Amino acid sequence: MKALAVIGIVLMLGGVAALAIGGFSFTSKETVAKIGPLDVQAEKQHGFAIPPIASIAAIVVGGALVFAGRSSRT
């Protein structure tokens, strides 16, 4: 299998996964107050949404790369 086809398949799988998941979130610790040797920390949650148009674009571009990789004669 040619390199373009492999990259296209990876893009398509990533696009499908991004559509299924929709986004992700992670938690970070932030220091709220520091009084001498005492640190007061709070957990803050951050979210990141993956736009559906980006997922669809990855699937379309991946399909084009698979087609280009399979039809090129080198």
Biopython code that builds the backbone (N, CA, C, O; Angstrom):
import numpy as np
from Bio.PDB.StructureBuilder import StructureBuilder

atoms = [
    (1, "MET", "N", (0.850, -1.174, 0.000)),
    (1, "MET", "CA", (0.000, 0.000, 0.000)),
    (1, "MET", "C", (0.896, 1.238, 0.000)),
    (1, "MET", "O", (1.910, 1.279, 0.697)),
    (2, "LYS", "N", (0.524, 2.220, -0.766)),
    (2, "LYS", "CA", (1.325, 3.421, -0.906)),
    (2, "LYS", "C", (1.154, 4.351, 0.298)),
    (2, "LYS", "O", (0.177, 4.256, 1.041)),
    (3, "ALA", "N", (2.114, 5.239, 0.471)),
    (3, "ALA", "CA", (2.127, 6.135, 1.634)),
    (3, "ALA", "C", (0.906, 7.051, 1.665)),
    (3, "ALA", "O", (0.344, 7.289, 2.734)),
    (4, "LEU", "N", (0.487, 7.568, 0.507)),
    (4, "LEU", "CA", (-0.690, 8.438, 0.476)),
    (4, "LEU", "C", (-1.941, 7.704, 0.947)),
    (4, "LEU", "O", (-2.769, 8.270, 1.660)),
    (5, "ALA", "N", (-2.071, 6.458, 0.549)),
    (5, "ALA", "CA", (-3.238, 5.682, 0.957)),
    (5, "ALA", "C", (-3.231, 5.438, 2.465)),
    (5, "ALA", "O", (-4.278, 5.489, 3.110)),
    (6, "VAL", "N", (-2.060, 5.176, 3.019)),
    (6, "VAL", "CA", (-1.964, 4.951, 4.471)),
    (6, "VAL", "C", (-2.308, 6.224, 5.231)),
    (6, "VAL", "O", (-3.047, 6.179, 6.214)),
    (7, "ILE", "N", (-1.776, 7.363, 4.782)),
    (7, "ILE", "CA", (-2.088, 8.642, 5.427)),
    (7, "ILE", "C", (-3.584, 8.935, 5.313)),
    (7, "ILE", "O", (-4.195, 9.430, 6.260)),
    (8, "GLY", "N", (-4.170, 8.631, 4.158)),
    (8, "GLY", "CA", (-5.600, 8.837, 3.971)),
    (8, "GLY", "C", (-6.439, 7.992, 4.906)),
    (8, "GLY", "O", (-7.429, 8.471, 5.459)),
    (9, "ILE", "N", (-6.050, 6.735, 5.088)),
    (9, "ILE", "CA", (-6.788, 5.858, 6.010)),
    (9, "ILE", "C", (-6.687, 6.373, 7.436)),
    (9, "ILE", "O", (-7.672, 6.360, 8.173)),
    (10, "VAL", "N", (-5.503, 6.825, 7.829)),
    (10, "VAL", "CA", (-5.329, 7.371, 9.185)),
    (10, "VAL", "C", (-6.192, 8.620, 9.374)),
    (10, "VAL", "O", (-6.815, 8.785, 10.423)),
    (11, "LEU", "N", (-6.236, 9.497, 8.371)),
    (11, "LEU", "CA", (-7.088, 10.687, 8.454)),
    (11, "LEU", "C", (-8.562, 10.320, 8.552)),
    (11, "LEU", "O", (-9.307, 10.918, 9.329)),
    (12, "MET", "N", (-8.975, 9.345, 7.769)),
    (12, "MET", "CA", (-10.376, 8.930, 7.812)),
    (12, "MET", "C", (-10.742, 8.334, 9.171)),
    (12, "MET", "O", (-11.802, 8.639, 9.718)),
    (13, "LEU", "N", (-9.878, 7.493, 9.712)),
    (13, "LEU", "CA", (-10.150, 6.917, 11.034)),
    (13, "LEU", "C", (-10.177, 7.992, 12.114)),
    (13, "LEU", "O", (-11.011, 7.951, 13.018)),
    (14, "GLY", "N", (-9.259, 8.956, 12.018)),
    (14, "GLY", "CA", (-9.259, 10.059, 12.972)),
    (14, "GLY", "C", (-10.513, 10.904, 12.871)),
    (14, "GLY", "O", (-11.052, 11.332, 13.891)),
    (15, "GLY", "N", (-10.988, 11.151, 11.656)),
    (15, "GLY", "CA", (-12.208, 11.918, 11.468)),
    (15, "GLY", "C", (-13.430, 11.214, 12.024)),
    (15, "GLY", "O", (-14.289, 11.845, 12.641)),
    (16, "VAL", "N", (-13.510, 9.904, 11.808)),
    (16, "VAL", "CA", (-14.635, 9.130, 12.348)),
    (16, "VAL", "C", (-14.583, 9.116, 13.877)),
    (16, "VAL", "O", (-15.613, 9.251, 14.537)),
    (17, "ALA", "N", (-13.391, 8.952, 14.430)),
    (17, "ALA", "CA", (-13.246, 8.961, 15.895)),
    (17, "ALA", "C", (-13.621, 10.322, 16.471)),
    (17, "ALA", "O", (-14.271, 10.397, 17.513)),
    (18, "ALA", "N", (-13.214, 11.394, 15.800)),
    (18, "ALA", "CA", (-13.543, 12.735, 16.282)),
    (18, "ALA", "C", (-15.044, 12.991, 16.221)),
    (18, "ALA", "O", (-15.595, 13.654, 17.099)),
    (19, "LEU", "N", (-15.703, 12.476, 15.199)),
    (19, "LEU", "CA", (-17.160, 12.616, 15.134)),
    (19, "LEU", "C", (-17.839, 11.841, 16.256)),
    (19, "LEU", "O", (-18.820, 12.303, 16.838)),
    (20, "ALA", "N", (-17.310, 10.663, 16.551)),
    (20, "ALA", "CA", (-17.929, 9.830, 17.592)),
    (20, "ALA", "C", (-17.713, 10.433, 18.982)),
    (20, "ALA", "O", (-18.625, 10.434, 19.809)),
    (21, "ILE", "N", (-16.512, 10.942, 19.236)),
    (21, "ILE", "CA", (-16.190, 11.462, 20.569)),
    (21, "ILE", "C", (-16.737, 12.870, 20.760)),
    (21, "ILE", "O", (-17.356, 13.158, 21.785)),
    (22, "GLY", "N", (-16.519, 13.741, 19.797)),
    (22, "GLY", "CA", (-17.045, 15.103, 19.865)),
    (22, "GLY", "C", (-16.166, 16.086, 20.604)),
    (22, "GLY", "O", (-16.332, 17.293, 20.429)),
    (23, "GLY", "N", (-15.251, 15.630, 21.409)),
    (23, "GLY", "CA", (-14.373, 16.515, 22.169)),
    (23, "GLY", "C", (-13.785, 15.777, 23.354)),
    (23, "GLY", "O", (-14.031, 14.587, 23.555)),
    (24, "PHE", "N", (-13.005, 16.504, 24.132)),
    (24, "PHE", "CA", (-12.413, 15.906, 25.316)),
    (24, "PHE", "C", (-12.226, 16.976, 26.380)),
    (24, "PHE", "O", (-12.265, 18.172, 26.094)),
    (25, "SER", "N", (-12.025, 16.531, 27.597)),
    (25, "SER", "CA", (-11.797, 17.462, 28.698)),
    (25, "SER", "C", (-10.660, 16.946, 29.562)),
    (25, "SER", "O", (-10.377, 15.749, 29.601)),
    (26, "PHE", "N", (-10.020, 17.874, 30.249)),
    (26, "PHE", "CA", (-8.942, 17.504, 31.148)),
    (26, "PHE", "C", (-8.975, 18.412, 32.365)),
    (26, "PHE", "O", (-9.555, 19.496, 32.321)),
    (27, "THR", "N", (-8.358, 17.973, 33.444)),
    (27, "THR", "CA", (-8.353, 18.693, 34.702)),
    (27, "THR", "C", (-6.947, 19.161, 35.022)),
    (27, "THR", "O", (-5.978, 18.421, 34.853)),
    (28, "SER", "N", (-6.846, 20.396, 35.486)),
    (28, "SER", "CA", (-5.544, 20.923, 35.898)),
    (28, "SER", "C", (-5.666, 21.483, 37.314)),
    (28, "SER", "O", (-6.747, 21.882, 37.747)),
    (29, "LYS", "N", (-4.550, 21.504, 38.018)),
    (29, "LYS", "CA", (-4.520, 22.064, 39.369)),
    (29, "LYS", "C", (-3.920, 23.455, 39.316)),
    (29, "LYS", "O", (-2.891, 23.677, 38.676)),
    (30, "GLU", "N", (-4.574, 24.395, 39.996)),
    (30, "GLU", "CA", (-4.101, 25.767, 40.054)),
    (30, "GLU", "C", (-3.955, 26.172, 41.513)),
    (30, "GLU", "O", (-4.786, 25.827, 42.353)),
    (31, "THR", "N", (-2.899, 26.902, 41.801)),
    (31, "THR", "CA", (-2.692, 27.406, 43.152)),
    (31, "THR", "C", (-3.572, 28.632, 43.346)),
    (31, "THR", "O", (-3.442, 29.624, 42.629)),
    (32, "VAL", "N", (-4.469, 28.554, 44.324)),
    (32, "VAL", "CA", (-5.398, 29.638, 44.600)),
    (32, "VAL", "C", (-4.772, 30.631, 45.578)),
    (32, "VAL", "O", (-4.863, 31.844, 45.391)),
    (33, "ALA", "N", (-4.143, 30.102, 46.613)),
    (33, "ALA", "CA", (-3.526, 30.965, 47.620)),
    (33, "ALA", "C", (-2.277, 30.289, 48.160)),
    (33, "ALA", "O", (-2.215, 29.066, 48.288)),
    (34, "LYS", "N", (-1.283, 31.110, 48.474)),
    (34, "LYS", "CA", (-0.050, 30.596, 49.050)),
    (34, "LYS", "C", (0.253, 31.442, 50.287)),
    (34, "LYS", "O", (0.598, 32.621, 50.204)),
    (35, "ILE", "N", (0.108, 30.789, 51.420)),
    (35, "ILE", "CA", (0.327, 31.474, 52.689)),
    (35, "ILE", "C", (1.456, 30.753, 53.409)),
    (35, "ILE", "O", (1.244, 29.706, 54.020)),
    (36, "GLY", "N", (2.648, 31.312, 53.335)),
    (36, "GLY", "CA", (3.810, 30.671, 53.941)),
    (36, "GLY", "C", (4.047, 29.320, 53.300)),
    (36, "GLY", "O", (4.095, 29.210, 52.075)),
    (37, "PRO", "N", (4.197, 28.285, 54.122)),
    (37, "PRO", "CA", (4.433, 26.957, 53.560)),
    (37, "PRO", "C", (3.147, 26.261, 53.100)),
    (37, "PRO", "O", (3.212, 25.148, 52.577)),
    (38, "LEU", "N", (2.008, 26.878, 53.278)),
    (38, "LEU", "CA", (0.722, 26.279, 52.943)),
    (38, "LEU", "C", (0.272, 26.721, 51.554)),
    (38, "LEU", "O", (0.193, 27.917, 51.277)),
    (39, "ASP", "N", (-0.022, 25.758, 50.681)),
    (39, "ASP", "CA", (-0.552, 26.035, 49.347)),
    (39, "ASP", "C", (-1.992, 25.547, 49.273)),
    (39, "ASP", "O", (-2.288, 24.403, 49.616)),
    (40, "VAL", "N", (-2.868, 26.409, 48.830)),
    (40, "VAL", "CA", (-4.256, 26.032, 48.604)),
    (40, "VAL", "C", (-4.437, 25.891, 47.096)),
    (40, "VAL", "O", (-4.234, 26.840, 46.339)),
    (41, "GLN", "N", (-4.828, 24.672, 46.670)),
    (41, "GLN", "CA", (-4.986, 24.402, 45.243)),
    (41, "GLN", "C", (-6.428, 24.052, 44.930)),
    (41, "GLN", "O", (-7.154, 23.500, 45.757)),
    (42, "ALA", "N", (-6.815, 24.384, 43.725)),
    (42, "ALA", "CA", (-8.152, 24.046, 43.244)),
    (42, "ALA", "C", (-8.008, 23.340, 41.909)),
    (42, "ALA", "O", (-7.109, 23.646, 41.125)),
    (43, "GLU", "N", (-8.899, 22.395, 41.657)),
    (43, "GLU", "CA", (-8.910, 21.702, 40.371)),
    (43, "GLU", "C", (-9.846, 22.445, 39.426)),
    (43, "GLU", "O", (-10.970, 22.796, 39.785)),
    (44, "LYS", "N", (-9.364, 22.672, 38.231)),
    (44, "LYS", "CA", (-10.161, 23.361, 37.224)),
    (44, "LYS", "C", (-10.278, 22.461, 36.004)),
    (44, "LYS", "O", (-9.290, 21.903, 35.528)),
    (45, "GLN", "N", (-11.500, 22.330, 35.509)),
    (45, "GLN", "CA", (-11.729, 21.460, 34.366)),
    (45, "GLN", "C", (-11.787, 22.301, 33.092)),
    (45, "GLN", "O", (-12.448, 23.338, 33.041)),
    (46, "HIS", "N", (-11.076, 21.827, 32.065)),
    (46, "HIS", "CA", (-11.029, 22.485, 30.764)),
    (46, "HIS", "C", (-11.649, 21.543, 29.740)),
    (46, "HIS", "O", (-11.451, 20.330, 29.801)),
    (47, "GLY", "N", (-12.391, 22.103, 28.811)),
    (47, "GLY", "CA", (-13.008, 21.298, 27.762)),
    (47, "GLY", "C", (-12.595, 21.790, 26.387)),
    (47, "GLY", "O", (-12.359, 22.982, 26.187)),
    (48, "PHE", "N", (-12.509, 20.869, 25.446)),
    (48, "PHE", "CA", (-12.156, 21.196, 24.073)),
    (48, "PHE", "C", (-13.099, 20.432, 23.156)),
    (48, "PHE", "O", (-13.092, 19.201, 23.135)),
    (49, "ALA", "N", (-13.904, 21.159, 22.405)),
    (49, "ALA", "CA", (-14.848, 20.540, 21.472)),
    (49, "ALA", "C", (-14.237, 20.495, 20.077)),
    (49, "ALA", "O", (-13.656, 21.476, 19.613)),
    (50, "ILE", "N", (-14.371, 19.363, 19.418)),
    (50, "ILE", "CA", (-13.889, 19.214, 18.043)),
    (50, "ILE", "C", (-15.061, 19.528, 17.116)),
    (50, "ILE", "O", (-16.085, 18.846, 17.165)),
    (51, "PRO", "N", (-14.924, 20.548, 16.277)),
    (51, "PRO", "CA", (-16.035, 20.915, 15.393)),
    (51, "PRO", "C", (-16.347, 19.788, 14.400)),
    (51, "PRO", "O", (-15.432, 19.188, 13.837)),
    (52, "PRO", "N", (-17.617, 19.505, 14.190)),
    (52, "PRO", "CA", (-17.986, 18.440, 13.246)),
    (52, "PRO", "C", (-17.489, 18.705, 11.827)),
    (52, "PRO", "O", (-17.179, 17.763, 11.097)),
    (53, "ILE", "N", (-17.409, 19.969, 11.429)),
    (53, "ILE", "CA", (-16.944, 20.278, 10.074)),
    (53, "ILE", "C", (-15.480, 19.869, 9.900)),
    (53, "ILE", "O", (-15.082, 19.456, 8.811)),
    (54, "ALA", "N", (-14.683, 19.977, 10.952)),
    (54, "ALA", "CA", (-13.284, 19.544, 10.872)),
    (54, "ALA", "C", (-13.197, 18.025, 10.738)),
    (54, "ALA", "O", (-12.349, 17.508, 10.010)),
    (55, "SER", "N", (-14.068, 17.321, 11.434)),
    (55, "SER", "CA", (-14.097, 15.860, 11.331)),
    (55, "SER", "C", (-14.515, 15.412, 9.935)),
    (55, "SER", "O", (-13.926, 14.496, 9.360)),
    (56, "ILE", "N", (-15.528, 16.062, 9.405)),
    (56, "ILE", "CA", (-15.995, 15.715, 8.059)),
    (56, "ILE", "C", (-14.922, 16.052, 7.027)),
    (56, "ILE", "O", (-14.715, 15.299, 6.076)),
    (57, "ALA", "N", (-14.242, 17.175, 7.212)),
    (57, "ALA", "CA", (-13.171, 17.552, 6.288)),
    (57, "ALA", "C", (-12.039, 16.526, 6.322)),
    (57, "ALA", "O", (-11.471, 16.198, 5.280)),
    (58, "ALA", "N", (-11.706, 16.019, 7.509)),
    (58, "ALA", "CA", (-10.660, 15.000, 7.607)),
    (58, "ALA", "C", (-11.069, 13.721, 6.883)),
    (58, "ALA", "O", (-10.234, 13.077, 6.247)),
    (59, "ILE", "N", (-12.334, 13.352, 6.972)),
    (59, "ILE", "CA", (-12.816, 12.150, 6.281)),
    (59, "ILE", "C", (-12.758, 12.349, 4.765)),
    (59, "ILE", "O", (-12.337, 11.452, 4.035)),
    (60, "VAL", "N", (-13.177, 13.515, 4.300)),
    (60, "VAL", "CA", (-13.179, 13.784, 2.858)),
    (60, "VAL", "C", (-11.756, 13.836, 2.310)),
    (60, "VAL", "O", (-11.467, 13.231, 1.277)),
    (61, "VAL", "N", (-10.869, 14.551, 2.991)),
    (61, "VAL", "CA", (-9.473, 14.638, 2.538)),
    (61, "VAL", "C", (-8.814, 13.258, 2.600)),
    (61, "VAL", "O", (-8.048, 12.897, 1.707)),
    (62, "GLY", "N", (-9.104, 12.499, 3.634)),
    (62, "GLY", "CA", (-8.566, 11.141, 3.735)),
    (62, "GLY", "C", (-9.035, 10.264, 2.595)),
    (62, "GLY", "O", (-8.254, 9.490, 2.044)),
    (63, "GLY", "N", (-10.303, 10.377, 2.235)),
    (63, "GLY", "CA", (-10.818, 9.611, 1.097)),
    (63, "GLY", "C", (-10.145, 10.009, -0.205)),
    (63, "GLY", "O", (-9.847, 9.154, -1.039)),
    (64, "ALA", "N", (-9.906, 11.299, -0.385)),
    (64, "ALA", "CA", (-9.214, 11.765, -1.585)),
    (64, "ALA", "C", (-7.778, 11.240, -1.631)),
    (64, "ALA", "O", (-7.291, 10.864, -2.697)),
    (65, "LEU", "N", (-7.101, 11.213, -0.490)),
    (65, "LEU", "CA", (-5.736, 10.690, -0.448)),
    (65, "LEU", "C", (-5.700, 9.192, -0.726)),
    (65, "LEU", "O", (-4.792, 8.708, -1.402)),
    (66, "VAL", "N", (-6.670, 8.466, -0.216)),
    (66, "VAL", "CA", (-6.727, 7.020, -0.509)),
    (66, "VAL", "C", (-6.932, 6.815, -2.001)),
    (66, "VAL", "O", (-6.264, 5.977, -2.607)),
    (67, "PHE", "N", (-7.843, 7.565, -2.599)),
    (67, "PHE", "CA", (-8.085, 7.454, -4.031)),
    (67, "PHE", "C", (-6.853, 7.831, -4.837)),
    (67, "PHE", "O", (-6.513, 7.150, -5.804)),
    (68, "ALA", "N", (-6.176, 8.913, -4.448)),
    (68, "ALA", "CA", (-4.970, 9.355, -5.155)),
    (68, "ALA", "C", (-3.834, 8.355, -4.970)),
    (68, "ALA", "O", (-3.060, 8.125, -5.898)),
    (69, "GLY", "N", (-3.727, 7.769, -3.803)),
    (69, "GLY", "CA", (-2.669, 6.805, -3.543)),
    (69, "GLY", "C", (-2.862, 5.498, -4.280)),
    (69, "GLY", "O", (-1.888, 4.843, -4.649)),
    (70, "ARG", "N", (-4.095, 5.117, -4.494)),
    (70, "ARG", "CA", (-4.359, 3.844, -5.180)),
    (70, "ARG", "C", (-4.303, 3.989, -6.700)),
    (70, "ARG", "O", (-3.974, 3.032, -7.400)),
    (71, "SER", "N", (-4.627, 5.199, -7.221)),
    (71, "SER", "CA", (-4.698, 5.346, -8.663)),
    (71, "SER", "C", (-3.419, 5.860, -9.297)),
    (71, "SER", "O", (-3.281, 5.833, -10.520)),
    (72, "SER", "N", (-2.471, 6.333, -8.475)),
    (72, "SER", "CA", (-1.236, 6.857, -9.065)),
    (72, "SER", "C", (-0.323, 5.714, -9.502)),
    (72, "SER", "O", (-0.248, 4.674, -8.848)),
    (73, "ARG", "N", (0.367, 5.927, -10.619)),
    (73, "ARG", "CA", (1.263, 4.901, -11.154)),
    (73, "ARG", "C", (2.708, 5.378, -10.998)),
    (73, "ARG", "O", (3.170, 6.272, -11.706)),
    (74, "THR", "N", (3.397, 4.757, -10.059)),
    (74, "THR", "CA", (4.816, 5.106, -9.859)),
    (74, "THR", "C", (5.651, 3.880, -9.821)),
    (74, "THR", "O", (6.869, 3.967, -9.662)),
]
sb = StructureBuilder()
sb.init_structure("model")
sb.init_model(0)
sb.init_chain("A")
sb.init_seg("    ")
for serial, (resi, resn, name, xyz) in enumerate(atoms, 1):
    if name == "N":
        sb.init_residue(resn, " ", resi, " ")
    sb.init_atom(name, np.array(xyz, "f"), 0.0, 1.0, " ", f" {name:<3s}", serial, name[0])
structure = sb.get_structure()
